Amino acid sequence: MQTIHFFFFFSLQNFKLFLLLNAANNNHHQLYCLQFLHAFVYFININAISSKNKNKNLLVNYDNKKSFQYSNLHTITNSMGRKITVAVSTLNQWALDFEGNLARILQSILEAKDMGASYRSGPELEVSGYSCEDHFREPDTYLHSWEVLLEIIMSPLCENMLIDVGMPVMHRNVAYNCRVIFLNRKILLIRPKMAMCDSGDYRESRWFTAWTKAFQTEDHFLPRMISQHTGQDVVPFGDAVIATKDTCIGYEICEELWTIKSKHIDMSLSGVEIMVNGSASYWELRKSHILSDLIRTASFKAGGAYLYSNLRGCDGQRMYFQGCSNIAVNGEIVARGKQFSLQDVEVTLATIDLEQIRSYRVSQRSRCLMSDSAPSYPRITCDFEMSTHNDIFKIASTPIQWPLYSAEEEIALGPACWLWDYLRRSGQGGFFLPLSGGVDSSSSATIVHSMCRLIFQAVQAGDAQVLHDVRKILADQEYTPTKPADLCNRLLVTCFMGSVNSSIETKQRACSLANQLGSHHIDINIDTAINALLGIFISKTALTPLFRSQGGCARQNLALQNIQSRIRMVLAYIFAQLMLWVRNRPGGLLVLGSANVDESLRGYFTKYDCSSADINPIGGISKTDLWKFLNYAKDQFNLPILESIIDAPPTAELEPLQDGQLIQTDEEDMGMTYAELNKYGRLRKQSCCGPYSMFCELVATWKSDLSPAEVADKVKHFFRCYAINRHKMTVLTPAVHAESYSPDDNRFDHRPFLYRANWSWQFKAIDNEVEKLQPFYTPCSTNIRPSSEDILLSHGDTTQRTSHTDSKHSSPLSSPSMDVPGASTAAPITTTSALVGTGSGSLGSLPKKSSGYAKVHVNVLGKIKDRTGIPV
């Protein structure tokens, strides 16, 4: 029998690889093969148990009702079991992909069992997928979830293992987000979620109801399809715990860990030793440590083991679920899964010494006193032992340490993994990116390159699923990537869309970056298309619009810039649809956008320009973080051209050059710096500041550099721009959620898109405060605030760096403008910093204060116009 098991172990691994490689174009083949595998595993296990337990007097009988009955005849001389092996699962599920979700759940159970686990837990709503959203109102979703659960329960893989899975359940005509716990084809408990999450990107109360009957259960009548196979008509539904012969297990679901009064405290005081949490927690920059801290603190304060399973990847929405499934014991993390990975199934294992939990708790005298008076949970008993009687040689898992990713590393990994999931599940053949040679579009291209590096590493490591997906995308069943650049050439098409207003330097930077990344690069000129459209307008009106430098007004100037941006969007889509046809491949390409979160907040882009794309990998990332990311990628990915891209002056290159030199910069167009935008965004969203509250915050923060009146002007300018341009958020390209001050109108940032743009009441309150403060203002320049350039310098770079050269600009509804030929659209001339202009519209020097905040941006009252053209 030992020989059979040795042979079976290696055959099993090869068979799993065979399943993944031969899944063809759907999951039916894989599912049928898995069912065959289940039967094979069951046959081997039954024979192994019968042979192995002859000397242990453990009789195992499989009756006609397909349920196990145990007759434990061990003698009193056997030692008490104290060590258990448990597994948490990280799954890359997909909303409503019931076949794929089932296959991944079964694979996690198989891997957990192979590694010796007696308990397996999984992520939240793993059966249906988390992001079904309004599909949770459809009866089909609940029907198919029960069908999948039946397949899992009846699988021989699940025999002799305690398992819980996440799925939606309708109880007494109310929808609940539940964990279903079962053992040997018997459902033990359905545990509903007791705290809904409605913050950030979550809207759970729209679909589910929180179970509020603490310490209570009700009878839940099972669907007939389940009853016919389990022999059960009703099962407990509610707030209860599972009691095995050797320990006690309780449950939280995602948000319950984060609430002020978490359930694990009550469970601990009631004697629960293992607390299990199935979660769907998404990634945000600089937030990964919070999750580990919560889990560690929960097990430290309450004592015991905390098992946390999380989703990973893009399951059909803007979030990237961040993995990090882990197991903590008595305040220490003893096992942890990866945060970013292309792996669809990852099982994390730990061996726990129950006696360590008991000794830890009994040593905390205050806890013992509280436990004595704590309410008791209903206990569902099951005839099952998670430990073995001879575990003396088992070694309990010890605490581990792991490095946290920097923000730059997170940007390189998180959006790249999200792009991969979106690409392989969309059925498209790659990406098309308008590459201008600026920071934003270069960041999008570099993230795709990072994705290619992750794919190459996964294939090199033997991930058969990733290789299968690559071959399916490329329609080449023989292809195996030899290096990341080779794969990038097949998956990414970049295009420099130049015009008469484009400089030679930007064209060269775009071409050099494409060569270093390995993308398939093309270079086109859009002047013919622009002139054709203008010709239609001129022929109909007999009027010729001119740029400001040619004597045109602000409206003409902006219209001529916007037509360039919108032509680029139209050309991007025709090339995306036909480039694979040109390259003799089936399918089309996804158009990538490249508008960052700061410019979206300010509205500094043309509606329906290149920012309008299929998806945007950097739409949730700030400009300052993108600078840091490119600095990181320059060395990490060996892309030296990024140095000159970061050093390039910030400009959209939509106005005519003067003697081959730029006359337009992004920060001057916006009337604010990127450092200021970052601050405004965080105060507006994270600190929930309106105009008056933001002024009160900034007048103290910036007192060393700006007077109260100057701060007031800056705050008013931001809120005018924000109000006028908020309508653009309704058509913002879907982007991976990464930043906690994102203005994404779809779900994260619910606000009106039609504002009274002069904010008369709010601004009056600011003016009143300025009148009170101005007499007491004393200029001081000892404390200097960092500029956008200073942020880069603080990261070890000695070269002064600015923004990018991306093809975008404000629409006529978004840009501060003056109907004065030759004047800047950014701000009026002030006494402290003159904006020197010539008849041709050239810009003079822009003196800045030592802090890097330009005085030229301060006095902007009355210079912005609303949608009707009336100054506000």
ZAROSE-667518 format. One record per residue (C-alpha): x, y, z; residue in three letters. Coordinates in steps of 0.5 Angstrom, whole numbers, padded with zeros to 4 digits, always signed. Each point is the difference from the previous one (the first is absolute). Layout:
! ZAROSE-667518
XYZALA ...
! end
This chain:
! ZAROSE-667518
+0000+0000+0000MET +0006+0005+0001GLN +0002-0002-0007THR -0007+0002-0002ILE +0000+0007+0003HIS +0007+0001-0002PHE -0002-0001-0007PHE -0007+0004+0001PHE +0003+0006+0002PHE +0005+0001-0006PHE -0006-0002-0004SER -0005+0005+0003LEU +0005+0006-0001GLN +0001-0002-0008ASN -0008-0001+0000PHE -0001+0007+0002LYS +0005+0002-0005LEU -0003-0003-0005PHE -0007+0002+0002LEU +0002+0008-0001LEU +0004-0001-0006LEU -0006-0004-0004ASN -0006+0005+0003ALA +0000+0002-0007ALA -0005+0006-0001ASN -0005-0001+0005ASN +0000-0003+0007ASN -0005-0006-0001HIS +0006-0005-0002HIS +0004+0002+0006GLN -0006-0001+0005LEU -0002-0007-0003TYR +0007-0002+0001CYS +0000+0003+0007LEU -0006-0005+0001GLN +0004-0006-0002PHE +0006+0002+0004LEU -0005+0001+0006HIS -0002-0007-0001ALA +0007-0003+0000PHE +0002+0004+0006VAL -0006-0003+0004TYR +0002-0007-0002PHE +0007+0001+0002ILE -0002+0003+0006ASN -0005-0005+0002ILE +0005-0006-0001ASN +0006+0004+0004ALA -0005+0002+0006ILE -0002-0008+0000SER +0007-0002+0000SER +0003+0006+0004LYS -0004-0001+0006ASN +0000-0008+0001LYS +0004+0001+0006ASN -0003+0006+0003LYS -0007-0003+0001ASN -0003+0006-0004LEU -0006-0003-0004LEU -0002+0004-0006VAL -0007-0002-0003ASN -0003+0004-0006TYR -0007-0002+0000ASP -0006+0001-0005ASN -0001+0007+0002LYS +0007+0002-0002LYS +0002+0002+0007SER +0005-0002+0004PHE -0001-0003+0007GLN +0006+0000+0005TYR +0001-0005+0005SER +0006+0002+0004ASN +0003-0006+0004LEU +0007+0003+0002HIS +0002-0002+0007THR +0002+0005+0005ILE +0007-0001-0001THR +0000+0004-0006ASN +0002+0007+0001SER -0004+0006-0001MET -0001+0004-0006GLY +0003+0007+0000ARG +0002+0002-0007LYS -0004+0001-0006ILE +0002+0002-0007THR -0005+0005-0003VAL +0000+0004-0007ALA -0002+0006-0003VAL -0001+0001-0007SER +0001+0006-0005THR -0004+0000-0006LEU -0001+0004-0006ASN -0007-0001-0001GLN -0004+0004-0006TRP -0008+0002+0001ALA -0005-0005-0002LEU +0006-0005-0003ASP -0003-0005+0004PHE +0004-0006-0004GLU +0006+0004+0001GLY -0001+0001+0007ASN -0002-0007+0001LEU +0006-0002-0003ALA +0005+0004+0004ARG -0004-0001+0007ILE +0001-0008-0001LEU +0007+0001-0002GLN +0001+0004+0006SER -0003-0006+0004ILE +0004-0005-0003LEU +0007+0004+0001GLU -0002+0001+0007ALA -0001-0007+0001LYS +0006-0002-0003ASP +0004+0004+0005MET -0003-0003+0006GLY -0006+0005+0002ALA -0006-0002+0004SER -0003+0006-0001TYR -0001+0005-0007ARG -0003+0007+0000SER -0001+0004-0006GLY -0001+0007-0002PRO -0007+0004+0001GLU -0005-0002-0005LEU +0005-0004-0004GLU -0006-0004-0003VAL -0003+0005-0004SER +0005+0005+0000GLY +0000+0007+0004TYR -0001+0005-0005SER -0007-0003-0003CYS -0003+0007+0003GLU -0008+0000-0002ASP +0001-0007-0003HIS -0001-0002+0008PHE -0007+0002-0001ARG -0001-0005-0006GLU -0003-0007+0003PRO +0005-0003-0005ASP +0006+0002+0004THR -0003-0004+0006TYR -0002-0006-0004LEU +0007-0001-0004HIS +0004+0002+0007SER -0004-0006+0003TRP +0001-0004-0006GLU +0008+0001+0001VAL +0000-0001+0007LEU -0004-0007-0001LEU +0006-0002-0005GLU +0005+0002+0005ILE -0003-0004+0006ILE -0001-0006-0004MET +0007+0000-0003SER +0004-0006+0003PRO +0006+0005+0001LEU -0004+0003+0006CYS -0001-0006+0004GLU +0003+0000+0007ASN +0002+0008+0000MET -0004+0005+0003LEU -0001+0006-0005ILE -0004+0006+0000ASP -0001+0004-0007VAL -0003+0007-0001GLY -0007+0001-0004MET -0006+0004+0000PRO -0006-0003+0003VAL -0008+0002+0000MET -0003-0001+0007HIS -0007+0001+0001ARG +0000+0005-0006ASN +0006+0004+0003VAL +0007-0001-0004ALA +0006-0001+0004TYR +0007+0000-0001ASN +0002-0007+0003CYS +0005-0005+0002ARG -0002-0007-0001VAL +0003-0005+0005ILE +0000-0008-0002PHE +0003-0006+0002LEU +0000-0007-0004ASN -0006+0002-0004ARG -0004+0003+0006LYS -0001+0008+0001ILE +0001+0001+0007LEU -0001+0008+0000LEU -0002+0006-0005ILE +0003+0006+0003ARG -0002+0007-0002PRO +0004+0006+0000LYS -0002+0005+0005MET +0003+0006-0002ALA +0000+0003-0007MET +0005+0004-0003CYS -0002+0007-0003ASP +0006+0004-0001SER +0005+0001-0005GLY -0002-0004-0006ASP -0005-0005+0004TYR -0007+0001-0001ARG -0002-0007+0004GLU -0007+0003+0003SER -0002+0001-0007ARG -0001-0008-0001TRP +0001-0003+0007PHE -0003+0001+0007THR +0004-0001+0006ALA -0002-0006+0005TRP -0001+0004+0007THR -0003-0006+0004LYS +0007-0001+0004ALA +0001-0007+0003PHE -0007-0002-0003GLN -0001-0005-0006THR -0006-0002-0004GLU -0002-0006-0004ASP +0002+0001-0007HIS -0004-0005-0005PHE +0005-0002-0005LEU -0002-0001-0008PRO -0002-0006-0002ARG +0006-0002-0004MET +0004+0001+0006ILE -0005-0004+0005SER +0000-0006-0005GLN +0008-0001+0000HIS +0001+0002+0008THR -0006-0003+0003GLY -0001+0007+0003GLN -0007+0004+0000ASP +0002+0006+0005VAL +0007+0002+0002VAL +0002+0006+0005PRO +0000+0007-0002PHE +0003+0005+0004GLY +0005+0002+0005ASP +0003-0006+0002ALA +0007-0004+0001VAL +0003-0007-0002ILE +0002-0004+0006ALA +0004-0006-0003THR +0003-0006+0005LYS +0006+0004+0001ASP -0001+0008-0001THR -0005+0005-0001CYS -0001+0004-0007ILE -0003+0007-0001GLY -0001+0004-0006TYR +0000+0008-0002GLU -0001+0002-0007ILE +0005+0006-0003CYS -0003+0006+0003GLU -0001-0003+0007GLU +0007+0000+0001LEU +0000+0008-0001TRP -0006+0002+0004THR +0001+0003+0007ILE -0003-0006+0004LYS +0003-0006-0004SER -0004-0007+0001LYS +0007-0003+0001HIS +0000+0003+0007ILE -0006-0003+0002ASP +0002-0007-0003MET +0006+0000+0004SER -0003+0001+0006LEU -0005-0005-0001SER +0006-0005-0001GLY +0001+0000-0008VAL +0007-0002-0001GLU +0000+0001-0008ILE -0003+0006-0003MET -0001+0000-0008VAL -0001+0006-0004ASN -0002-0001-0008GLY +0001+0007-0003SER +0000+0004-0006ALA +0005+0006+0002SER +0003+0004-0006TYR +0006+0004-0001TRP +0002+0007+0001GLU +0007+0003+0000LEU +0003+0000+0007ARG -0005-0004+0003LYS +0002-0007+0000SER +0003+0000+0007HIS -0007+0002+0003ILE -0003-0007-0001LEU +0006-0004+0003SER +0000+0005+0006ASP -0008-0001+0001LEU +0001-0008-0001ILE +0006+0000+0005ARG -0003+0005+0005THR -0006-0005+0000ALA +0003-0006+0002SER +0005+0004+0005PHE -0006+0003+0004LYS -0005-0006-0001ALA +0005-0005+0000GLY -0001-0006-0005GLY +0001-0001-0007ALA -0002+0004-0005TYR -0001-0003-0007LEU -0001+0006-0006TYR -0002-0002-0007SER +0000+0005-0005ASN -0002+0001-0008LEU +0006+0002-0004ARG -0001+0003-0007GLY -0005+0004-0005CYS -0006-0004+0001ASP -0004+0005-0005GLY +0000+0007+0004GLN +0005+0006+0001ARG +0003-0004+0006MET +0006-0004+0000TYR -0001-0005+0006PHE +0007+0000+0004GLN +0001-0007+0002GLY +0004-0001+0006CYS -0004-0005+0003SER +0004-0002+0007ASN -0001-0004+0007ILE +0002+0004+0006ALA +0001-0004+0007VAL +0000+0004+0007ASN +0002+0007-0004GLY +0005-0003-0005GLU -0001-0001-0007ILE +0002-0008-0001VAL -0001+0000-0008ALA -0002+0005-0005ARG -0002-0001-0008GLY +0003+0005-0005LYS -0003+0007-0001GLN +0001+0000-0008PHE +0000-0006-0004SER -0003-0003-0006LEU -0001-0006+0003GLN -0007-0002+0000ASP +0000-0005+0006VAL +0004+0001+0006GLU +0000-0004+0006VAL +0003+0002+0007THR +0001-0005+0005LEU +0002+0000+0008ALA +0000-0004+0005THR -0003+0002+0007ILE +0002-0002+0007ASP -0007+0000+0003LEU +0004+0000+0007GLU +0003+0006-0001GLN -0006+0004-0001ILE -0003-0003+0006ARG +0006+0002+0004SER +0000+0007-0003TYR -0007+0001+0002ARG +0000-0003+0007VAL +0006+0005+0002SER -0004+0006-0002GLN -0004+0001+0007ARG -0004+0005-0002SER -0002-0003-0006ARG -0002-0006+0004CYS -0004+0004+0004LEU -0004+0003-0006MET -0001-0007-0003SER -0003-0003+0006ASP -0006+0005-0001SER +0000+0000-0007ALA -0006-0002-0004PRO +0000-0007-0003SER +0000-0001-0008TYR -0005-0006-0002PRO +0005-0006-0002ARG -0001-0004-0006ILE +0003-0007+0002THR +0004-0004-0005CYS +0003-0007+0001ASP +0006+0002-0003PHE +0008+0001+0003GLU +0004+0005-0004MET +0006-0003+0004SER +0003-0007+0000THR +0002-0004+0006HIS +0007-0001-0001ASN +0003+0007-0002ASP +0006+0001+0004ILE +0004+0001-0006PHE -0004+0005-0003LYS +0003+0007+0000ILE -0004+0006+0001ALA +0001+0006-0004SER +0004+0005+0002THR -0001+0008-0001PRO +0003+0003-0006ILE +0002+0006-0003GLN -0001+0003-0007TRP +0002+0007-0003PRO -0006+0005-0002LEU +0000+0002-0007TYR +0002+0008-0001SER -0005+0004-0004ALA +0004-0001-0006GLU +0000-0007+0000GLU -0007+0000+0001GLU -0001+0004-0006ILE +0004-0005-0004ALA -0004-0006+0002LEU -0007+0001+0002GLY -0002+0004-0006PRO +0004-0005-0004ALA -0004-0006+0003CYS -0007+0003-0001TRP +0002+0002-0008LEU +0002-0008-0001TRP -0007-0002+0003ASP -0004+0005-0004TYR +0004-0002-0006LEU -0001-0008+0000ARG -0007+0001+0002ARG -0002+0005-0005SER +0002-0004-0006GLY +0004+0005-0003GLN +0007-0001-0003GLY +0004+0006+0004GLY +0000+0007+0001PHE +0001+0006-0004PHE +0003+0006+0003LEU +0001+0008-0003PRO +0007+0001+0002LEU +0001+0007+0001SER +0007+0000+0003GLY -0002+0003+0007GLY -0001-0003+0007VAL -0007-0002+0000ASP +0000-0004-0007SER +0007-0003+0002SER -0003-0002+0006SER -0005-0004-0003SER +0005-0003-0005ALA +0004-0002+0006THR -0005-0003+0004ILE -0002-0005-0006VAL +0008-0001-0001HIS +0000-0002+0008SER -0006-0005-0002MET +0004-0003-0005CYS +0005-0001+0005ARG -0005-0004+0005LEU -0002-0004-0006ILE +0007-0002-0002PHE +0002-0002+0007GLN -0007-0004+0001ALA +0001-0004-0006VAL +0008-0001+0002GLN -0003-0002+0007ALA -0004-0006-0004GLY -0007+0004+0001ASP -0004-0004-0005ALA -0006+0004+0000GLN +0004+0007-0001VAL +0003-0004-0006LEU -0007-0002-0003HIS -0003+0007+0001ASP +0006+0003-0004VAL -0001-0005-0006ARG -0007+0001+0000LYS +0001+0008+0000ILE +0005-0001-0006LEU -0004-0005-0003ALA +0007-0004-0001ASP -0001-0007+0004GLN +0008-0001-0001GLU +0002+0007+0003TYR +0005+0000+0006THR +0003+0007+0002PRO +0007+0000+0000THR +0001+0007+0003LYS -0005+0006+0002PRO +0002+0004-0005ALA -0002-0005-0005ASP -0007-0001+0003LEU -0001+0007+0000CYS +0001+0001-0007ASN -0006-0005-0001ARG -0005+0003+0005LEU +0002+0008+0000LEU -0001+0004-0006VAL +0002+0008+0001THR -0001+0005-0004CYS +0003+0007+0000PHE -0005+0005-0003MET +0004+0006-0002GLY -0003+0007-0003SER +0003+0006-0002VAL +0000+0002+0007ASN +0004-0006+0002SER +0008+0001+0002SER +0005-0004-0003ILE +0002-0002+0007GLU -0006-0003+0002THR +0000-0004-0006LYS +0007-0003+0001GLN -0002-0001+0008ARG -0006-0004-0002ALA +0004-0004-0005CYS +0005-0002+0004SER -0004-0002+0006LEU -0004-0005-0005ALA +0007-0003-0002ASN +0002-0001+0007GLN -0007-0003+0002LEU +0000-0004-0006GLY -0007+0002-0002SER -0002+0000-0008HIS +0000+0008-0001HIS -0003+0004-0006ILE +0001+0007-0001ASP -0006+0004-0004ILE -0001+0008-0001ASN -0007+0002+0002ILE +0000+0007-0004ASP -0004-0003-0006THR -0006-0002+0004ALA +0000+0007+0004ILE +0000+0004-0006ASN -0005-0004-0003ALA -0005+0001+0006LEU +0002+0007+0000LEU -0002+0001-0007GLY -0007-0002+0001ILE -0001+0005+0005PHE +0004+0006-0004ILE -0004-0002-0006SER -0007+0000+0004LYS +0002+0007+0004THR +0005+0003-0004ALA +0004+0002+0006LEU +0006-0003+0002THR +0002-0001+0007PRO +0007+0002+0002LEU +0005-0002+0006PHE +0001+0005+0005ARG +0007+0001-0003SER -0003+0002-0006GLN -0005+0005+0002GLY -0006-0005+0002GLY -0004+0001+0007CYS +0000-0005+0005ALA -0006-0004-0003ARG +0004-0001-0006GLN +0006-0002+0003ASN -0003-0005+0004LEU -0005-0003-0006ALA +0007-0001-0004LEU +0003-0004+0006GLN -0006-0004+0001ASN -0001-0002-0007ILE +0007-0003+0000GLN -0001-0004+0006SER -0007-0003-0002ARG +0003-0002-0007ILE +0005-0004+0004ARG -0005-0004+0003MET -0004-0001-0006VAL +0007-0003-0003LEU +0001-0004+0006ALA -0006-0004-0001TYR +0001-0001-0008ILE +0007-0002+0001PHE -0002-0005+0006ALA -0005-0003-0004GLN +0004-0002-0006LEU +0007+0000+0002MET +0000-0008+0002LEU -0003-0001-0007TRP +0006+0004-0003VAL +0004-0005+0004ARG -0004-0006-0002ASN -0003-0002+0006ARG -0007+0000+0002PRO -0004+0004+0005GLY +0001+0008+0002GLY +0004+0004+0005LEU -0002+0003+0007LEU +0001+0008+0000VAL +0004+0002+0006LEU -0001+0007+0003GLY +0005+0004+0004SER -0003+0005+0004ALA +0002+0000+0007ASN -0004+0002+0006VAL +0002+0007+0001ASP -0002+0002-0007GLU -0006-0003+0001SER -0002+0003+0006LEU +0002+0007-0003ARG -0003-0002-0006GLY +0006+0001-0004TYR -0002-0004-0006PHE -0004+0001-0006THR -0007-0004+0000LYS +0001-0006-0005TYR +0007+0001-0001ASP +0006-0005+0001CYS -0003-0001+0007SER -0006-0003-0003SER +0002-0007-0001ALA -0002-0007+0002ASP +0004-0001+0007ILE +0005+0005+0003ASN +0006-0003+0004PRO +0002+0006+0004ILE -0007+0004+0001GLY +0000-0001+0007GLY +0008+0002+0001ILE +0002+0007+0002SER +0005+0004-0005LYS +0005+0000+0006THR +0000-0008+0001ASP +0001-0001-0008LEU +0006+0004+0001TRP +0003-0004+0005LYS -0002-0007-0004PHE +0003+0002-0006LEU +0007+0002+0004ASN -0001-0007+0003TYR -0002-0003-0007ALA +0006+0003-0003LYS +0005-0004+0004ASP -0004-0006+0002GLN -0002-0002-0008PHE +0006+0003-0003ASN -0003+0006-0004LEU +0005+0006+0000PRO -0005+0004-0004ILE -0004+0001+0005LEU +0005+0005+0003GLU -0001+0005-0005SER -0008-0001+0000ILE +0000+0002+0007ILE +0004+0006-0001ASP -0004+0002-0006ALA -0004+0007+0001PRO -0008-0001+0001PRO -0004+0001-0006THR -0005-0002-0004ALA +0003+0002-0006GLU -0007+0003-0003LEU +0002+0007-0002GLU +0005+0002-0005PRO +0008+0000+0001LEU +0004+0006+0000GLN +0006-0001-0003ASP +0000-0007+0001GLY -0001+0001+0008GLN -0006-0001+0004LEU -0005+0005+0003ILE -0005-0004+0004GLN +0001-0003+0006THR -0005-0005+0004ASP +0001+0004+0007GLU -0001+0007-0003GLU -0006-0003-0004ASP -0003-0003+0006MET +0001+0006+0005GLY +0003-0004+0005MET +0006-0005+0001THR -0001-0007+0001TYR +0003+0000+0007ALA -0006+0005+0001GLU -0005-0005-0003LEU +0002-0006+0004ASN -0001+0004+0006LYS -0007+0003-0002TYR -0002-0007-0002GLY +0002-0003+0006ARG -0004+0005+0004LEU -0006+0000-0004ARG -0001-0008+0000LYS +0004-0003+0006GLN -0002+0006+0005SER -0006+0002-0003CYS +0001+0007-0001CYS -0004+0005-0003GLY +0003+0007-0002PRO -0001+0003+0006TYR +0003-0006+0004SER +0006-0001-0005MET +0002+0008+0001PHE +0000-0001+0007CYS +0005-0006+0000GLU +0004+0003-0006LEU +0001+0007+0004VAL +0003-0003+0005ALA +0004-0005-0004THR +0003+0005-0005TRP +0000+0006+0005LYS +0008+0000-0001SER -0001+0001-0007ASP -0007+0003-0002LEU -0004+0006+0003SER -0007-0002+0002PRO -0003+0004-0006ALA +0005-0004-0005GLU -0002-0007+0003VAL -0007+0002-0001ALA +0001+0002-0007ASP +0003-0007-0001LYS -0006-0004+0003VAL -0005+0004-0004LYS +0004-0001-0006HIS +0000-0008+0001PHE -0007+0000+0002PHE -0002+0004-0006ARG +0003-0005-0005CYS -0002-0006+0004TYR -0007+0003-0001ALA +0000+0001-0007ILE +0003-0006-0002ASN -0003-0005+0005ARG -0005-0002-0006HIS +0006-0003-0003LYS +0001-0006+0005MET -0007-0003-0002THR +0004-0002-0007VAL +0007-0002+0004LEU +0003-0006-0003THR +0000-0006+0005PRO +0006+0000+0004ALA +0003-0005+0005VAL -0002+0003+0007HIS +0007+0002+0003ALA -0001+0007+0004GLU -0004+0001+0005SER -0002+0007-0002TYR -0002-0002-0007SER -0006+0004-0003PRO -0003-0006-0004ASP -0007+0002-0001ASP -0002-0007-0001ASN +0000-0003+0007ARG +0006+0003+0004PHE -0002+0008+0000ASP -0007+0001+0000HIS -0002+0007-0001ARG -0004+0005-0005PRO +0003+0001-0007PHE -0004+0007+0000LEU +0003+0005+0005TYR -0001+0007+0001ARG +0007+0002-0002ALA +0000+0007+0004ASN -0001-0004+0007TRP -0002+0007+0002SER -0002-0002+0007TRP +0006-0004+0001GLN +0005+0005-0003PHE -0004+0006+0005LYS +0002-0004+0006ALA +0007-0001-0003ILE +0000+0008-0001ASP -0002+0001+0007ASN +0005-0004+0003GLU +0006+0003-0004VAL -0003+0007+0003GLU +0001-0002+0007LYS +0007-0004-0002LEU +0004+0005-0004GLN +0001+0005+0005PRO +0004-0005+0004PHE +0004-0003-0006TYR +0007+0000+0001THR +0004-0002-0006PRO +0005-0006+0001CYS +0004-0004-0004SER +0004-0004+0005THR -0004-0006-0002ASN +0000-0002-0007ILE -0006-0005-0003ARG +0003-0005-0006PRO -0002+0001-0007SER -0001-0005-0005SER +0007+0000-0002GLU +0002+0000+0008ASP -0003-0006+0000ILE +0004-0004-0005LEU +0006+0003+0003LEU -0001-0003+0007SER +0000-0007-0003HIS +0007+0001-0002GLY +0000+0003-0007ASP +0004+0006+0000THR -0003+0003-0007THR -0006+0005+0000GLN -0005-0004-0003ARG -0007+0002-0002THR -0006-0003-0003SER -0001-0003-0007HIS -0002+0001-0007THR -0007-0003-0001ASP -0005+0002-0005SER -0006+0002+0004LYS -0003+0007+0002HIS -0006+0003+0003SER -0006+0001-0004SER -0003+0007-0001PRO -0004-0002+0007LEU +0006-0001+0004SER +0005+0004-0001SER +0001+0007+0003PRO +0000+0005-0006SER +0000+0007-0001MET -0002+0003-0007ASP +0006+0004-0001VAL +0005-0002-0006PRO +0007-0002+0003GLY -0002-0001+0007ALA +0001-0006+0004SER -0006-0005+0001THR +0003-0001+0007ALA +0000+0006+0004ALA +0000+0008+0000PRO +0006+0004+0001ILE +0002+0001+0007THR +0004+0005+0003THR +0005-0005+0003THR +0001-0004-0006SER -0002+0003-0007ALA -0001-0005-0006LEU +0003+0003-0006VAL -0003-0001-0007GLY +0001+0002-0007THR -0004+0002-0006GLY +0001-0008-0002SER -0002-0002+0007GLY +0007-0003+0003SER +0000-0001+0007LEU +0006+0004+0004GLY +0003-0003+0006SER -0005-0002+0006LEU +0004+0002+0007PRO -0002-0005+0005LYS +0000+0001+0008LYS +0006-0004+0003SER -0006-0005+0002SER -0001-0001-0007GLY -0007+0002+0000TYR -0001+0006-0006ALA -0003+0006+0002LYS -0002+0001-0007VAL -0006-0005+0002HIS -0002+0004+0006VAL -0005+0005-0002ASN -0005-0003-0005VAL -0006+0003+0003LEU -0005+0001-0006GLY +0004-0003-0005LYS -0004-0007-0001ILE -0006+0000-0004LYS -0006-0005+0001ASP -0004-0004-0006ARG -0003+0006-0002THR +0006+0004-0001GLY -0002+0005+0006ILE +0006+0002+0004PRO +0000-0004+0007VAL 
! end
